[in-house]
Amino acid sequence: MNISYLARMMCQCDNGCPVVIIPDSTQAPKGEGSGFYYTTPSGKTIVQYPKAYGWRTRYHPSTYRITVGANWTPRIPSGMQLETKGGTHLIRLSDKMDFHFLPIELYRKDFCSWARKEMASNYQKRLETRKMERIFITHCRNVFVTFTDARRAGNCVEGILNFAKRKLGIDKEELLIAPWLVQVPAKLLMRIDPHNQLVKNSISQAILRETAVSI
């Protein structure tokens, strides 16, 4: 783990900010010093807007730096591993479940218990999502999508007409004259554009409609 990189992330600094590592210390990352500023030539008055000031100014470089102990290690829950590649996140070693968070959260005193609760909540949400995906795939085999389904999914009229013409070869006039009669198999839509979330939303509306009718 790169201590300097993690220290910069926790202090919300860019890569140019110097990091001072203190030997034989466990100090957590801490910002010290001040940023650059301008004053009048005498140095007595700070100039907030040097370009608009109209007189000579004196530049004072930044003295800001981050200090961190060489023996400092962030507190992480047992059974988990901290990763910084691809964003700061924890990986649960038992099942490789990941949990992304802001580096500044590492300052929390209850970080370990908070991270466990958040990860457990995310795990349940992912289980529900997978369950809905299985239901979605099962119903896709028999459901048909209409113009009304696409509208209920939040798609604009012009977008639906363009998609129907470009992807399905359905003319605008044919669709507008009797939109409820034009029914497209959901499995065909998924084969044509499987990664389009708007298509998936339209299919979901069709599944809800047919489910409500059957009930």
Secondary structure by P-SEA (a helix, b strand, c coil): ccaaaaaaaaacccccbbbbbbcccccccccccccccccccccccccccccccccbbbbbcccbbbbbbccccccccccbbbbccccccccccccbbbbbbbcccccccaaaaaaaaaaaaaaaaaaaaaaaaaaaaaacccccccaaaaaaacccaaaaaaaaaacccccaaaaaaccccccccaaaaaaaccccaaaaaaaaaaaaaaaaaac
